[in-house]
Amino acid sequence: MSGYSEAADCPRCGSTESLERSIDRDDISGFCLECGYSYKTVYENIALKEVNEERVEFDMEPLTELKKPVEGWTDESD
Ligand SMILES: [Zn+2]
């Protein structure tokens, strides 16, 4: 499925339909054509300790180390 974009109301300046929001797979970004408000999804890796804290919440055994990413995966962000 390819992305799409839509107009939305800006939460910052309150303009109606001024926020151009685009959704492409897991990337969501938007910017306001009135006030310049912009945002973009940011992905970050969570430390083992925090992952384990979450796992406890789901009644899962804590990990001793994080699972390795699939081959070809890079953590670099552009
Ligand atoms: Zn705005």
N, CA, C, O and the ligand as a Tripos MOL2 file, in Angstrom:
@<TRIPOS>MOLECULE
protein
  313   311    79     0     0
PROTEIN
NO_CHARGES

@<TRIPOS>ATOM
      1 N           0.8350   -1.1840    0.0000 N.3       1 MET1
      2 CA          0.0000    0.0000    0.0000 C.3       1 MET1
      3 C           0.8790    1.2470    0.0000 C.2       1 MET1
      4 O           1.7970    1.3580    0.8130 O.2       1 MET1
      5 N           0.6160    2.1440   -0.8670 N.am      2 SER2
      6 CA          1.3990    3.3700   -0.9010 C.3       2 SER2
      7 C           0.7590    4.4210   -0.0010 C.2       2 SER2
      8 O          -0.3670    4.2740    0.4730 O.2       2 SER2
      9 N           1.5180    5.4730    0.2090 N.am      3 GLY3
     10 CA          1.0600    6.4830    1.1380 C.3       3 GLY3
     11 C          -0.0100    7.3940    0.5750 C.2       3 GLY3
     12 O          -0.3590    7.3410   -0.6040 O.2       3 GLY3
     13 N          -0.5010    8.2080    1.4390 N.am      4 TYR4
     14 CA         -1.4760    9.2000    1.0170 C.3       4 TYR4
     15 C          -1.3160   10.4390    1.8760 C.2       4 TYR4
     16 O          -0.6620   10.4020    2.9180 O.2       4 TYR4
     17 N          -1.8920   11.4950    1.4530 N.am      5 SER5
     18 CA         -1.8360   12.6980    2.2670 C.3       5 SER5
     19 C          -3.2290   13.2800    2.4050 C.2       5 SER5
     20 O          -4.1220   13.0260    1.5970 O.2       5 SER5
     21 N          -3.3770   14.0460    3.4240 N.am      6 GLU6
     22 CA         -4.6890   14.6160    3.7050 C.3       6 GLU6
     23 C          -4.5050   15.9580    4.4050 C.2       6 GLU6
     24 O          -3.4450   16.2360    4.9650 O.2       6 GLU6
     25 N          -5.5080   16.7560    4.3690 N.am      7 ALA7
     26 CA         -5.4670   18.0400    5.0490 C.3       7 ALA7
     27 C          -6.0900   17.8740    6.4260 C.2       7 ALA7
     28 O          -7.1090   17.2030    6.5900 O.2       7 ALA7
     29 N          -5.4610   18.4930    7.4020 N.am      8 ALA8
     30 CA         -5.9760   18.4060    8.7570 C.3       8 ALA8
     31 C          -5.8860   19.7690    9.4280 C.2       8 ALA8
     32 O          -5.2140   20.6780    8.9400 O.2       8 ALA8
     33 N          -6.5570   19.8880   10.5210 N.am      9 ASP9
     34 CA         -6.5070   21.1420   11.2670 C.3       9 ASP9
     35 C          -5.1890   21.2150   12.0380 C.2       9 ASP9
     36 O          -4.7200   20.2070   12.5670 O.2       9 ASP9
     37 N          -4.6070   22.3780   12.1000 N.am     10 CYS10
     38 CA         -3.3400   22.5440   12.8000 C.3      10 CYS10
     39 C          -3.5720   22.6930   14.3050 C.2      10 CYS10
     40 O          -4.3350   23.5570   14.7380 O.2      10 CYS10
     41 N          -2.9100   21.8480   15.0990 N.am     11 PRO11
     42 CA         -3.0850   21.9460   16.5520 C.3      11 PRO11
     43 C          -2.3640   23.1530   17.1420 C.2      11 PRO11
     44 O          -2.6680   23.5840   18.2540 O.2      11 PRO11
     45 N          -1.4150   23.6930   16.3960 N.am     12 ARG12
     46 CA         -0.6060   24.7930   16.9230 C.3      12 ARG12
     47 C          -1.2710   26.1580   16.7300 C.2      12 ARG12
     48 O          -1.4190   26.9300   17.6780 O.2      12 ARG12
     49 N          -1.6670   26.4390   15.4890 N.am     13 CYS13
     50 CA         -2.2190   27.7750   15.2190 C.3      13 CYS13
     51 C          -3.7330   27.7520   15.0650 C.2      13 CYS13
     52 O          -4.3770   28.7980   14.9900 O.2      13 CYS13
     53 N          -4.2950   26.5410   15.0200 N.am     14 GLY14
     54 CA         -5.7510   26.4530   14.9560 C.3      14 GLY14
     55 C          -6.3510   26.6420   13.5790 C.2      14 GLY14
     56 O          -7.5730   26.6760   13.4330 O.2      14 GLY14
     57 N          -5.4990   26.7660   12.5570 N.am     15 SER15
     58 CA         -6.0390   26.9330   11.2040 C.3      15 SER15
     59 C          -6.7230   25.6540   10.7430 C.2      15 SER15
     60 O          -6.2870   24.5450   11.0530 O.2      15 SER15
     61 N          -7.7810   25.8340   10.0090 N.am     16 THR16
     62 CA         -8.5460   24.7030    9.5180 C.3      16 THR16
     63 C          -7.9810   24.1920    8.2000 C.2      16 THR16
     64 O          -7.7240   24.9650    7.2780 O.2      16 THR16
     65 N          -7.7940   22.8910    8.1260 N.am     17 GLU17
     66 CA         -7.3210   22.2470    6.8950 C.3      17 GLU17
     67 C          -5.9810   22.7950    6.4000 C.2      17 GLU17
     68 O          -5.6830   22.7090    5.2090 O.2      17 GLU17
     69 N          -5.1900   23.3470    7.2840 N.am     18 SER18
     70 CA         -3.9220   23.9490    6.8580 C.3      18 SER18
     71 C          -2.7530   22.9840    7.0170 C.2      18 SER18
     72 O          -1.6580   23.2280    6.5100 O.2      18 SER18
     73 N          -2.9970   21.9000    7.7170 N.am     19 LEU19
     74 CA         -1.9250   20.9500    7.9800 C.3      19 LEU19
     75 C          -1.9180   19.8500    6.9280 C.2      19 LEU19
     76 O          -2.8750   19.0830    6.8120 O.2      19 LEU19
     77 N          -0.8410   19.7780    6.1690 N.am     20 GLU20
     78 CA         -0.6980   18.7350    5.1640 C.3      20 GLU20
     79 C          -0.0800   17.5230    5.8360 C.2      20 GLU20
     80 O           1.0930   17.5430    6.2090 O.2      20 GLU20
     81 N          -0.8340   16.5130    5.9850 N.am     21 ARG21
     82 CA         -0.3800   15.3250    6.6880 C.3      21 ARG21
     83 C          -0.1810   14.2070    5.6830 C.2      21 ARG21
     84 O          -1.0900   13.8840    4.9180 O.2      21 ARG21
     85 N           0.9970   13.6170    5.6830 N.am     22 SER22
     86 CA          1.2140   12.5090    4.7580 C.3      22 SER22
     87 C           1.6110   11.2520    5.5190 C.2      22 SER22
     88 O           2.3890   11.2850    6.4730 O.2      22 SER22
     89 N           1.0610   10.1760    5.0700 N.am     23 ILE23
     90 CA          1.2850    8.8990    5.7110 C.3      23 ILE23
     91 C           1.8030    7.9190    4.6660 C.2      23 ILE23
     92 O           1.1220    7.6070    3.6880 O.2      23 ILE23
     93 N           3.0040    7.4480    4.8910 N.am     24 ASP24
     94 CA          3.6230    6.5300    3.9530 C.3      24 ASP24
     95 C           4.1830    5.3650    4.7460 C.2      24 ASP24
     96 O           5.2110    5.4940    5.4100 O.2      24 ASP24
     97 N           3.5140    4.2440    4.6750 N.am     25 ARG25
     98 CA          3.8580    3.0940    5.5130 C.3      25 ARG25
     99 C           3.8860    3.5260    6.9710 C.2      25 ARG25
    100 O           2.8580    3.9490    7.5010 O.2      25 ARG25
    101 N           5.0340    3.4300    7.6340 N.am     26 ASP26
    102 CA          5.0980    3.7860    9.0490 C.3      26 ASP26
    103 C           5.5130    5.2310    9.2780 C.2      26 ASP26
    104 O           5.5840    5.6950   10.4160 O.2      26 ASP26
    105 N           5.7870    5.9390    8.1850 N.am     27 ASP27
    106 CA          6.2340    7.3100    8.3380 C.3      27 ASP27
    107 C           5.0700    8.2810    8.2590 C.2      27 ASP27
    108 O           4.3240    8.3160    7.2800 O.2      27 ASP27
    109 N           4.9420    9.0420    9.2850 N.am     28 ILE28
    110 CA          3.8840   10.0350    9.3140 C.3      28 ILE28
    111 C           4.5380   11.3950    9.4910 C.2      28 ILE28
    112 O           5.3190   11.6110   10.4180 O.2      28 ILE28
    113 N           4.2140   12.2880    8.6080 N.am     29 SER29
    114 CA          4.7690   13.6240    8.7330 C.3      29 SER29
    115 C           3.7010   14.6380    8.3690 C.2      29 SER29
    116 O           2.6870   14.3160    7.7500 O.2      29 SER29
    117 N           3.9570   15.8510    8.7660 N.am     30 GLY30
    118 CA          2.9990   16.8840    8.4330 C.3      30 GLY30
    119 C           3.6120   18.2500    8.6080 C.2      30 GLY30
    120 O           4.5770   18.4290    9.3510 O.2      30 GLY30
    121 N           3.0380   19.2090    7.9130 N.am     31 PHE31
    122 CA          3.4580   20.5810    8.1450 C.3      31 PHE31
    123 C           2.2960   21.5170    7.8860 C.2      31 PHE31
    124 O           1.4240   21.2680    7.0540 O.2      31 PHE31
    125 N           2.3250   22.5930    8.6290 N.am     32 CYS32
    126 CA          1.2440   23.5610    8.5420 C.3      32 CYS32
    127 C           1.6160   24.6480    7.5570 C.2      32 CYS32
    128 O           2.6940   25.2370    7.6470 O.2      32 CYS32
    129 N           0.7160   24.9170    6.6090 N.am     33 LEU33
    130 CA          0.9710   25.9280    5.5900 C.3      33 LEU33
    131 C           0.7040   27.3370    6.1140 C.2      33 LEU33
    132 O           0.8900   28.3180    5.3940 O.2      33 LEU33
    133 N           0.2720   27.4310    7.3510 N.am     34 GLU34
    134 CA          0.0030   28.7440    7.9280 C.3      34 GLU34
    135 C           1.0720   29.1810    8.9210 C.2      34 GLU34
    136 O           1.5310   30.3230    8.8860 O.2      34 GLU34
    137 N           1.4670   28.2690    9.8060 N.am     35 CYS35
    138 CA          2.3990   28.6840   10.8580 C.3      35 CYS35
    139 C           3.7420   27.9540   10.8170 C.2      35 CYS35
    140 O           4.6440   28.2730   11.5920 O.2      35 CYS35
    141 N           3.8780   26.9840    9.9240 N.am     36 GLY36
    142 CA          5.1560   26.2950    9.8010 C.3      36 GLY36
    143 C           5.3720   25.1610   10.7770 C.2      36 GLY36
    144 O           6.4490   24.5670   10.8220 O.2      36 GLY36
    145 N           4.3630   24.8650   11.5510 N.am     37 TYR37
    146 CA          4.4600   23.7470   12.4810 C.3      37 TYR37
    147 C           4.7050   22.4630   11.6760 C.2      37 TYR37
    148 O           4.0000   22.1950   10.7040 O.2      37 TYR37
    149 N           5.6990   21.6780   12.0810 N.am     38 SER38
    150 CA          5.9400   20.4370   11.3560 C.3      38 SER38
    151 C           6.3440   19.3320   12.3050 C.2      38 SER38
    152 O           6.8650   19.5790   13.3930 O.2      38 SER38
    153 N           6.1030   18.1430   11.8850 N.am     39 TYR39
    154 CA          6.4840   16.9950   12.7080 C.3      39 TYR39
    155 C           6.7440   15.8070   11.8040 C.2      39 TYR39
    156 O           6.3230   15.7710   10.6470 O.2      39 TYR39
    157 N           7.4410   14.8480   12.3580 N.am     40 LYS40
    158 CA          7.8050   13.6550   11.6270 C.3      40 LYS40
    159 C           7.9910   12.5530   12.6590 C.2      40 LYS40
    160 O           8.4850   12.8020   13.7590 O.2      40 LYS40
    161 N           7.6060   11.3660   12.3130 N.am     41 THR41
    162 CA          7.7970   10.2740   13.2570 C.3      41 THR41
    163 C           9.2860    9.9820   13.4010 C.2      41 THR41
    164 O          10.0380   10.0290   12.4280 O.2      41 THR41
    165 N           9.6900    9.6860   14.6010 N.am     42 VAL42
    166 CA         11.0890    9.3750   14.8810 C.3      42 VAL42
    167 C          11.1330    7.9910   15.5120 C.2      42 VAL42
    168 O          10.3960    7.6770   16.4470 O.2      42 VAL42
    169 N          12.0230    7.1800   14.9630 N.am     43 TYR43
    170 CA         12.1630    5.8420   15.5050 C.3      43 TYR43
    171 C          13.4470    5.7570   16.2970 C.2      43 TYR43
    172 O          14.4990    6.2080   15.8460 O.2      43 TYR43
    173 N          13.3600    5.1860   17.4610 N.am     44 GLU44
    174 CA         14.5680    5.0300   18.2570 C.3      44 GLU44
    175 C          14.5470    3.6630   18.9210 C.2      44 GLU44
    176 O          13.4980    3.0600   19.1460 O.2      44 GLU44
    177 N          15.7350    3.2120   19.2180 N.am     45 ASN45
    178 CA         15.8390    1.9210   19.8730 C.3      45 ASN45
    179 C          15.7890    2.1030   21.3760 C.2      45 ASN45
    180 O          16.4440    2.9820   21.9370 O.2      45 ASN45
    181 N          15.0130    1.2710   22.0060 N.am     46 ILE46
    182 CA         14.8440    1.3510   23.4440 C.3      46 ILE46
    183 C          15.8570    0.4270   24.1050 C.2      46 ILE46
    184 O          16.1030   -0.6780   23.6220 O.2      46 ILE46
    185 N          16.4340    0.8710   25.1920 N.am     47 ALA47
    186 CA         17.4420    0.0950   25.8930 C.3      47 ALA47
    187 C          16.8350   -1.1780   26.4870 C.2      47 ALA47
    188 O          15.6450   -1.2530   26.7900 O.2      47 ALA47
    189 N          17.7040   -2.1640   26.6370 N.am     48 LEU48
    190 CA         17.2860   -3.4660   27.1670 C.3      48 LEU48
    191 C          16.4850   -3.3230   28.4610 C.2      48 LEU48
    192 O          15.4560   -3.9740   28.6390 O.2      48 LEU48
    193 N          16.9600   -2.4820   29.3430 N.am     49 LYS49
    194 CA         16.2930   -2.2990   30.6310 C.3      49 LYS49
    195 C          14.8320   -1.8780   30.4490 C.2      49 LYS49
    196 O          13.9360   -2.3860   31.1230 O.2      49 LYS49
    197 N          14.6190   -0.9630   29.5470 N.am     50 GLU50
    198 CA         13.2590   -0.4760   29.3150 C.3      50 GLU50
    199 C          12.3940   -1.5150   28.6180 C.2      50 GLU50
    200 O          11.1990   -1.6350   28.8900 O.2      50 GLU50
    201 N          13.0260   -2.2710   27.7060 N.am     51 VAL51
    202 CA         12.2970   -3.3460   27.0350 C.3      51 VAL51
    203 C          11.8130   -4.3550   28.0800 C.2      51 VAL51
    204 O          10.6680   -4.8070   28.0460 O.2      51 VAL51
    205 N          12.7030   -4.6930   29.0000 N.am     52 ASN52
    206 CA         12.3390   -5.6570   30.0370 C.3      52 ASN52
    207 C          11.2510   -5.1300   30.9660 C.2      52 ASN52
    208 O          10.4060   -5.8920   31.4370 O.2      52 ASN52
    209 N          11.2750   -3.8700   31.2200 N.am     53 GLU53
    210 CA         10.2100   -3.2770   32.0380 C.3      53 GLU53
    211 C           8.8650   -3.4370   31.3410 C.2      53 GLU53
    212 O           7.8450   -3.6930   31.9810 O.2      53 GLU53
    213 N           8.8810   -3.2810   30.0120 N.am     54 GLU54
    214 CA          7.6550   -3.4690   29.2440 C.3      54 GLU54
    215 C           7.2320   -4.9320   29.2440 C.2      54 GLU54
    216 O           6.0510   -5.2520   29.3780 O.2      54 GLU54
    217 N           8.2250   -5.8200   29.0890 N.am     55 ARG55
    218 CA          7.9340   -7.2550   29.0420 C.3      55 ARG55
    219 C           7.2700   -7.7380   30.3200 C.2      55 ARG55
    220 O           6.3590   -8.5650   30.2860 O.2      55 ARG55
    221 N           7.7350   -7.2130   31.4460 N.am     56 VAL56
    222 CA          7.1380   -7.5810   32.7320 C.3      56 VAL56
    223 C           5.6490   -7.2330   32.7280 C.2      56 VAL56
    224 O           4.8220   -7.9700   33.2640 O.2      56 VAL56
    225 N           5.3310   -6.1050   32.1170 N.am     57 GLU57
    226 CA          3.9360   -5.6700   32.0320 C.3      57 GLU57
    227 C           3.0870   -6.6950   31.2750 C.2      57 GLU57
    228 O           1.9010   -6.8610   31.5620 O.2      57 GLU57
    229 N           3.6960   -7.3740   30.3150 N.am     58 PHE58
    230 CA          2.9820   -8.3570   29.5050 C.3      58 PHE58
    231 C           3.2030   -9.7890   29.9880 C.2      58 PHE58
    232 O           2.9300  -10.7430   29.2590 O.2      58 PHE58
    233 N           3.7100   -9.9390   31.2400 N.am     59 ASP59
    234 CA          3.9700  -11.2580   31.8100 C.3      59 ASP59
    235 C           4.9350  -12.0740   30.9580 C.2      59 ASP59
    236 O           4.7780  -13.2870   30.8150 O.2      59 ASP59
    237 N           5.9410  -11.3940   30.3910 N.am     60 MET60
    238 CA          6.9540  -12.0870   29.5960 C.3      60 MET60
    239 C           8.2510  -12.1290   30.3860 C.2      60 MET60
    240 O           8.5160  -11.2630   31.2200 O.2      60 MET60
    241 N           9.0630  -13.1560   30.1080 N.am     61 GLU61
    242 CA         10.3530  -13.2770   30.7590 C.3      61 GLU61
    243 C          11.2770  -12.1480   30.3040 C.2      61 GLU61
    244 O          11.2880  -11.8080   29.1210 O.2      61 GLU61
    245 N          12.0450  -11.5660   31.2090 N.am     62 PRO62
    246 CA         13.0030  -10.5380   30.7910 C.3      62 PRO62
    247 C          14.0670  -11.1240   29.8700 C.2      62 PRO62
    248 O          14.4150  -12.2990   29.9870 O.2      62 PRO62
    249 N          14.5760  -10.3150   28.9660 N.am     63 LEU63
    250 CA         15.6280  -10.7410   28.0520 C.3      63 LEU63
    251 C          16.9950  -10.5050   28.6920 C.2      63 LEU63
    252 O          17.1600   -9.6060   29.5170 O.2      63 LEU63
    253 N          17.9690  -11.3220   28.3010 N.am     64 THR64
    254 CA         19.3400  -11.0600   28.7380 C.3      64 THR64
    255 C          20.0400  -10.1780   27.7100 C.2      64 THR64
    256 O          20.9890   -9.4620   28.0290 O.2      64 THR64
    257 N          19.5580  -10.2410   26.4740 N.am     65 GLU65
    258 CA         20.0420   -9.3110   25.4540 C.3      65 GLU65
    259 C          18.9660   -9.1070   24.4120 C.2      65 GLU65
    260 O          18.0980   -9.9580   24.2190 O.2      65 GLU65
    261 N          19.0310   -7.9810   23.7480 N.am     66 LEU66
    262 CA         18.0290   -7.6610   22.7360 C.3      66 LEU66
    263 C          18.2320   -8.5030   21.4920 C.2      66 LEU66
    264 O          19.3580   -8.8560   21.1400 O.2      66 LEU66
    265 N          17.1390   -8.8160   20.8380 N.am     67 LYS67
    266 CA         17.2100   -9.5620   19.5910 C.3      67 LYS67
    267 C          17.9080   -8.7190   18.5360 C.2      67 LYS67
    268 O          17.7060   -7.5070   18.4480 O.2      67 LYS67
    269 N          18.7290   -9.3830   17.7430 N.am     68 LYS68
    270 CA         19.4590   -8.6850   16.6890 C.3      68 LYS68
    271 C          18.5150   -8.3080   15.5460 C.2      68 LYS68
    272 O          17.5660   -9.0360   15.2550 O.2      68 LYS68
    273 N          18.7730   -7.1840   14.9100 N.am     69 PRO69
    274 CA         17.9490   -6.8120   13.7550 C.3      69 PRO69
    275 C          18.1840   -7.7490   12.5840 C.2      69 PRO69
    276 O          19.1970   -8.4460   12.5250 O.2      69 PRO69
    277 N          17.2490   -7.7600   11.6620 N.am     70 VAL70
    278 CA         17.3980   -8.6050   10.4850 C.3      70 VAL70
    279 C          18.5860   -8.1300    9.6570 C.2      70 VAL70
    280 O          19.0240   -6.9830    9.7540 O.2      70 VAL70
    281 N          19.0860   -9.0390    8.8510 N.am     71 GLU71
    282 CA         20.2380   -8.7000    8.0200 C.3      71 GLU71
    283 C          19.8930   -7.5480    7.0820 C.2      71 GLU71
    284 O          18.8270   -7.5270    6.4660 O.2      71 GLU71
    285 N          20.7960   -6.6110    6.9900 N.am     72 GLY72
    286 CA         20.5710   -5.4770    6.1050 C.3      72 GLY72
    287 C          19.9870   -4.2730    6.8110 C.2      72 GLY72
    288 O          19.9390   -3.1780    6.2520 O.2      72 GLY72
    289 N          19.5410   -4.4770    8.0430 N.am     73 TRP73
    290 CA         18.9480   -3.3820    8.7990 C.3      73 TRP73
    291 C          20.0540   -2.4430    9.2860 C.2      73 TRP73
    292 O          21.0840   -2.8970    9.7840 O.2      73 TRP73
    293 N          19.8400   -1.1520    9.1420 N.am     74 THR74
    294 CA         20.7880   -0.2050    9.7050 C.3      74 THR74
    295 C          20.0550    0.7260   10.6520 C.2      74 THR74
    296 O          18.9290    1.1480   10.3880 O.2      74 THR74
    297 N          20.7030    1.0360   11.7470 N.am     75 ASP75
    298 CA         20.0840    1.9050   12.7380 C.3      75 ASP75
    299 C          20.3030    3.3890   12.4290 C.2      75 ASP75
    300 O          19.8180    4.2680   13.1420 O.2      75 ASP75
    301 N          21.0400    3.6400   11.3570 N.am     76 GLU76
    302 CA         21.2920    5.0370   11.0110 C.3      76 GLU76
    303 C          19.9950    5.7200   10.6020 C.2      76 GLU76
    304 O          19.1720    5.1470    9.8880 O.2      76 GLU76
    305 N          19.8340    6.9080   11.0490 N.am     77 SER77
    306 CA         18.6740    7.6720   10.6220 C.3      77 SER77
    307 C          19.1500    8.8360    9.7730 C.2      77 SER77
    308 O          20.2190    9.3980   10.0110 O.2      77 SER77
    309 N          18.3800    9.1760    8.8220 N.am     78 ASP78
    310 CA         18.8270   10.2690    7.9560 C.3      78 ASP78
    311 C          18.0840   11.5560    8.2470 C.2      78 ASP78
    312 O          18.3400   12.5750    7.6060 O.2      78 ASP78
    313 ZN         -0.4330   26.0260   12.0340 Zn       79 ZN79
@<TRIPOS>BOND
     1     1     2 1
     2     2     3 1
     3     3     4 2
     4     3     5 am
     5     5     6 1
     6     6     7 1
     7     7     8 2
     8     7     9 am
     9     9    10 1
    10    10    11 1
    11    11    12 2
    12    11    13 am
    13    13    14 1
    14    14    15 1
    15    15    16 2
    16    15    17 am
    17    17    18 1
    18    18    19 1
    19    19    20 2
    20    19    21 am
    21    21    22 1
    22    22    23 1
    23    23    24 2
    24    23    25 am
    25    25    26 1
    26    26    27 1
    27    27    28 2
    28    27    29 am
    29    29    30 1
    30    30    31 1
    31    31    32 2
    32    31    33 am
    33    33    34 1
    34    34    35 1
    35    35    36 2
    36    35    37 am
    37    37    38 1
    38    38    39 1
    39    39    40 2
    40    39    41 am
    41    41    42 1
    42    42    43 1
    43    43    44 2
    44    43    45 am
    45    45    46 1
    46    46    47 1
    47    47    48 2
    48    47    49 am
    49    49    50 1
    50    50    51 1
    51    51    52 2
    52    51    53 am
    53    53    54 1
    54    54    55 1
    55    55    56 2
    56    55    57 am
    57    57    58 1
    58    58    59 1
    59    59    60 2
    60    59    61 am
    61    61    62 1
    62    62    63 1
    63    63    64 2
    64    63    65 am
    65    65    66 1
    66    66    67 1
    67    67    68 2
    68    67    69 am
    69    69    70 1
    70    70    71 1
    71    71    72 2
    72    71    73 am
    73    73    74 1
    74    74    75 1
    75    75    76 2
    76    75    77 am
    77    77    78 1
    78    78    79 1
    79    79    80 2
    80    79    81 am
    81    81    82 1
    82    82    83 1
    83    83    84 2
    84    83    85 am
    85    85    86 1
    86    86    87 1
    87    87    88 2
    88    87    89 am
    89    89    90 1
    90    90    91 1
    91    91    92 2
    92    91    93 am
    93    93    94 1
    94    94    95 1
    95    95    96 2
    96    95    97 am
    97    97    98 1
    98    98    99 1
    99    99   100 2
   100    99   101 am
   101   101   102 1
   102   102   103 1
   103   103   104 2
   104   103   105 am
   105   105   106 1
   106   106   107 1
   107   107   108 2
   108   107   109 am
   109   109   110 1
   110   110   111 1
   111   111   112 2
   112   111   113 am
   113   113   114 1
   114   114   115 1
   115   115   116 2
   116   115   117 am
   117   117   118 1
   118   118   119 1
   119   119   120 2
   120   119   121 am
   121   121   122 1
   122   122   123 1
   123   123   124 2
   124   123   125 am
   125   125   126 1
   126   126   127 1
   127   127   128 2
   128   127   129 am
   129   129   130 1
   130   130   131 1
   131   131   132 2
   132   131   133 am
   133   133   134 1
   134   134   135 1
   135   135   136 2
   136   135   137 am
   137   137   138 1
   138   138   139 1
   139   139   140 2
   140   139   141 am
   141   141   142 1
   142   142   143 1
   143   143   144 2
   144   143   145 am
   145   145   146 1
   146   146   147 1
   147   147   148 2
   148   147   149 am
   149   149   150 1
   150   150   151 1
   151   151   152 2
   152   151   153 am
   153   153   154 1
   154   154   155 1
   155   155   156 2
   156   155   157 am
   157   157   158 1
   158   158   159 1
   159   159   160 2
   160   159   161 am
   161   161   162 1
   162   162   163 1
   163   163   164 2
   164   163   165 am
   165   165   166 1
   166   166   167 1
   167   167   168 2
   168   167   169 am
   169   169   170 1
   170   170   171 1
   171   171   172 2
   172   171   173 am
   173   173   174 1
   174   174   175 1
   175   175   176 2
   176   175   177 am
   177   177   178 1
   178   178   179 1
   179   179   180 2
   180   179   181 am
   181   181   182 1
   182   182   183 1
   183   183   184 2
   184   183   185 am
   185   185   186 1
   186   186   187 1
   187   187   188 2
   188   187   189 am
   189   189   190 1
   190   190   191 1
   191   191   192 2
   192   191   193 am
   193   193   194 1
   194   194   195 1
   195   195   196 2
   196   195   197 am
   197   197   198 1
   198   198   199 1
   199   199   200 2
   200   199   201 am
   201   201   202 1
   202   202   203 1
   203   203   204 2
   204   203   205 am
   205   205   206 1
   206   206   207 1
   207   207   208 2
   208   207   209 am
   209   209   210 1
   210   210   211 1
   211   211   212 2
   212   211   213 am
   213   213   214 1
   214   214   215 1
   215   215   216 2
   216   215   217 am
   217   217   218 1
   218   218   219 1
   219   219   220 2
   220   219   221 am
   221   221   222 1
   222   222   223 1
   223   223   224 2
   224   223   225 am
   225   225   226 1
   226   226   227 1
   227   227   228 2
   228   227   229 am
   229   229   230 1
   230   230   231 1
   231   231   232 2
   232   231   233 am
   233   233   234 1
   234   234   235 1
   235   235   236 2
   236   235   237 am
   237   237   238 1
   238   238   239 1
   239   239   240 2
   240   239   241 am
   241   241   242 1
   242   242   243 1
   243   243   244 2
   244   243   245 am
   245   245   246 1
   246   246   247 1
   247   247   248 2
   248   247   249 am
   249   249   250 1
   250   250   251 1
   251   251   252 2
   252   251   253 am
   253   253   254 1
   254   254   255 1
   255   255   256 2
   256   255   257 am
   257   257   258 1
   258   258   259 1
   259   259   260 2
   260   259   261 am
   261   261   262 1
   262   262   263 1
   263   263   264 2
   264   263   265 am
   265   265   266 1
   266   266   267 1
   267   267   268 2
   268   267   269 am
   269   269   270 1
   270   270   271 1
   271   271   272 2
   272   271   273 am
   273   273   274 1
   274   274   275 1
   275   275   276 2
   276   275   277 am
   277   277   278 1
   278   278   279 1
   279   279   280 2
   280   279   281 am
   281   281   282 1
   282   282   283 1
   283   283   284 2
   284   283   285 am
   285   285   286 1
   286   286   287 1
   287   287   288 2
   288   287   289 am
   289   289   290 1
   290   290   291 1
   291   291   292 2
   292   291   293 am
   293   293   294 1
   294   294   295 1
   295   295   296 2
   296   295   297 am
   297   297   298 1
   298   298   299 1
   299   299   300 2
   300   299   301 am
   301   301   302 1
   302   302   303 1
   303   303   304 2
   304   303   305 am
   305   305   306 1
   306   306   307 1
   307   307   308 2
   308   307   309 am
   309   309   310 1
   310   310   311 1
   311   311   312 2
@<TRIPOS>SUBSTRUCTURE
     1 MET1         2 RESIDUE 1 A MET
     2 SER2         6 RESIDUE 1 A SER
     3 GLY3        10 RESIDUE 1 A GLY
     4 TYR4        14 RESIDUE 1 A TYR
     5 SER5        18 RESIDUE 1 A SER
     6 GLU6        22 RESIDUE 1 A GLU
     7 ALA7        26 RESIDUE 1 A ALA
     8 ALA8        30 RESIDUE 1 A ALA
     9 ASP9        34 RESIDUE 1 A ASP
    10 CYS10       38 RESIDUE 1 A CYS
    11 PRO11       42 RESIDUE 1 A PRO
    12 ARG12       46 RESIDUE 1 A ARG
    13 CYS13       50 RESIDUE 1 A CYS
    14 GLY14       54 RESIDUE 1 A GLY
    15 SER15       58 RESIDUE 1 A SER
    16 THR16       62 RESIDUE 1 A THR
    17 GLU17       66 RESIDUE 1 A GLU
    18 SER18       70 RESIDUE 1 A SER
    19 LEU19       74 RESIDUE 1 A LEU
    20 GLU20       78 RESIDUE 1 A GLU
    21 ARG21       82 RESIDUE 1 A ARG
    22 SER22       86 RESIDUE 1 A SER
    23 ILE23       90 RESIDUE 1 A ILE
    24 ASP24       94 RESIDUE 1 A ASP
    25 ARG25       98 RESIDUE 1 A ARG
    26 ASP26      102 RESIDUE 1 A ASP
    27 ASP27      106 RESIDUE 1 A ASP
    28 ILE28      110 RESIDUE 1 A ILE
    29 SER29      114 RESIDUE 1 A SER
    30 GLY30      118 RESIDUE 1 A GLY
    31 PHE31      122 RESIDUE 1 A PHE
    32 CYS32      126 RESIDUE 1 A CYS
    33 LEU33      130 RESIDUE 1 A LEU
    34 GLU34      134 RESIDUE 1 A GLU
    35 CYS35      138 RESIDUE 1 A CYS
    36 GLY36      142 RESIDUE 1 A GLY
    37 TYR37      146 RESIDUE 1 A TYR
    38 SER38      150 RESIDUE 1 A SER
    39 TYR39      154 RESIDUE 1 A TYR
    40 LYS40      158 RESIDUE 1 A LYS
    41 THR41      162 RESIDUE 1 A THR
    42 VAL42      166 RESIDUE 1 A VAL
    43 TYR43      170 RESIDUE 1 A TYR
    44 GLU44      174 RESIDUE 1 A GLU
    45 ASN45      178 RESIDUE 1 A ASN
    46 ILE46      182 RESIDUE 1 A ILE
    47 ALA47      186 RESIDUE 1 A ALA
    48 LEU48      190 RESIDUE 1 A LEU
    49 LYS49      194 RESIDUE 1 A LYS
    50 GLU50      198 RESIDUE 1 A GLU
    51 VAL51      202 RESIDUE 1 A VAL
    52 ASN52      206 RESIDUE 1 A ASN
    53 GLU53      210 RESIDUE 1 A GLU
    54 GLU54      214 RESIDUE 1 A GLU
    55 ARG55      218 RESIDUE 1 A ARG
    56 VAL56      222 RESIDUE 1 A VAL
    57 GLU57      226 RESIDUE 1 A GLU
    58 PHE58      230 RESIDUE 1 A PHE
    59 ASP59      234 RESIDUE 1 A ASP
    60 MET60      238 RESIDUE 1 A MET
    61 GLU61      242 RESIDUE 1 A GLU
    62 PRO62      246 RESIDUE 1 A PRO
    63 LEU63      250 RESIDUE 1 A LEU
    64 THR64      254 RESIDUE 1 A THR
    65 GLU65      258 RESIDUE 1 A GLU
    66 LEU66      262 RESIDUE 1 A LEU
    67 LYS67      266 RESIDUE 1 A LYS
    68 LYS68      270 RESIDUE 1 A LYS
    69 PRO69      274 RESIDUE 1 A PRO
    70 VAL70      278 RESIDUE 1 A VAL
    71 GLU71      282 RESIDUE 1 A GLU
    72 GLY72      286 RESIDUE 1 A GLY
    73 TRP73      290 RESIDUE 1 A TRP
    74 THR74      294 RESIDUE 1 A THR
    75 ASP75      298 RESIDUE 1 A ASP
    76 GLU76      302 RESIDUE 1 A GLU
    77 SER77      306 RESIDUE 1 A SER
    78 ASP78      310 RESIDUE 1 A ASP
    79 ZN79       313 GROUP 0 **** ****
